C-alpha cells in the first residue's frame, strides 16, 4: 500500500541540521526468533482483510491527522493540493483540478462532494467511542445493507483496513474508513469502472492529508460531526437556493397558466357543443 511521507514546512533555514546517526549492524543472533503477525496478516490468515489497521493520528507520519493535537500549518501539501477547505470539523486538502460541489436538499445543503477528473469523493467525519473500532462495525453494516439491496459488494484491503467495494452498471462505489481518537473518517468514492482505481488513489491521498477536529463537546458515537461552510460556499448555496425557489415559482405559474388555459378551452368547447345541440326557434 502507498505511503505518504509528508515534509514539514521549514521554520528557519538557518537552523543547523540535526546530525544523522550512522547505521549500525546488529548480529543475526540478536534478532527476535519470530516477528509478531500484524492485524493484516492475521486477517489474511482468517480469509479476509483486516477491519482496521492501527493508525497513529497524532504522532504518525501520515494522516488522517487529529487536528486537535496536530497543527496543519506545519505541513506542506502544495505538491498535491490547490488549497485547504476548512469545514470546521474537517480540513481537506483539495486535489489540484478538483471542484467542490454542494448537494442541495429541500432545506439547504445536504452533502459536500469533491469532484475530480476520475470520480466523486464524499468525505464525512463521525464521532466515535473512546475505545475505537467503529469502522469495523460500520463497514460490516454498510456491506450487509448493500447485499440486502442485491449488490455484489465485498471487502478489499486498504492502507487503513478493509474498504467496502461494490460495482453496478459499469460504475464502482468504494467506501474508505479510518478510525481516529474519538472520531472516524469516511470517504465514499463513486467512479466509472475504468477510472475506479485512479479515483480510489485520489481518495486515499485526500484521507492521508485530512485533519479531523473532534473537539470536546459531547456527541453521540455514530453521529456526524458538525460542518461549517466557508462564507464563499454559503453565498453559492444561497444563490442556488434562490434560483431553485425562482424556478419552482416559475414552474408553478406555468402550471397554473396551463390549467387556466385548459379550463378556458374546455368551457369554449362546452359552449360550442351546447350551441350545436340547441334546436333553432320556430318562426
C-alpha positions, 0 to 999 in steps of 0.5 A: 500500500502507498505511503505518504511521507509528508515534509514539514514546512521549514521554520528557519533555514538557518537552523543547523541540521540535526546530525544523522546517526550512522547505521549500525549492524546488529548480529543475526543472533540478536534478532527476535526468533519470530516477528509478531503477525500484524492485524493484516496478516492475521486477517489474511490468515482468517480469509479476509482483510483486516477491519482496521489497521492501527493508525497513529493520528497524532504522532504518525507520519501520515494522516488522517491527522487529529487536528486537535493535537496536530497543527496543519500549518506545519505541513506542506501539501502544495505538491498535491493540493490547490488549497485547504477547505476548512469545514470546521470539523474537517480540513481537506486538502483539495486535489489540484483540478478538483471542484467542490460541489454542494448537494442541495436538499429541500432545506439547504445543503445536504452533502459536500462532494469533491469532484475530480477528473476520475470520480466523486469523493464524499468525505464525512467525519463521525464521532466515535467511542473512546475505545475505537473500532467503529469502522469495523462495525460500520463497514460490516453494516454498510456491506450487509445493507448493500447485499440486502439491496442485491449488490455484489459488494465485498471487502478489499484491503486498504492502507487503513483496513478493509474498504467496502467495494461494490460495482453496478452498471459499469460504475464502482462505489468504494467506501474508505474508513479510518478510525481516529481518537474519538472520531472516524473518517469516511470517504465514499468514492463513486467512479466509472469502472475504468477510472475506479482505481485512479479515483480510489488513489485520489481518495486515499491521498485526500484521507492521508492529508485530512485533519479531523477536529473532534473537539470536546463537546459531547456527541453521540458515537455514530453521529456526524460531526458538525460542518461549517461552510466557508462564507464563499460556499454559503453565498453559492448555496444561497444563490442556488437556493434562490434560483431553485425557489425562482424556478419552482415559482416559475414552474408553478405559474406555468402550471397554473397558466396551463390549467387556466388555459385548459379550463378556458378551452374546455368551457369554449368547447362546452359552449360550442357543443351546447350551441350545436345541440340547441334546436333553432326557434320556430318562426 
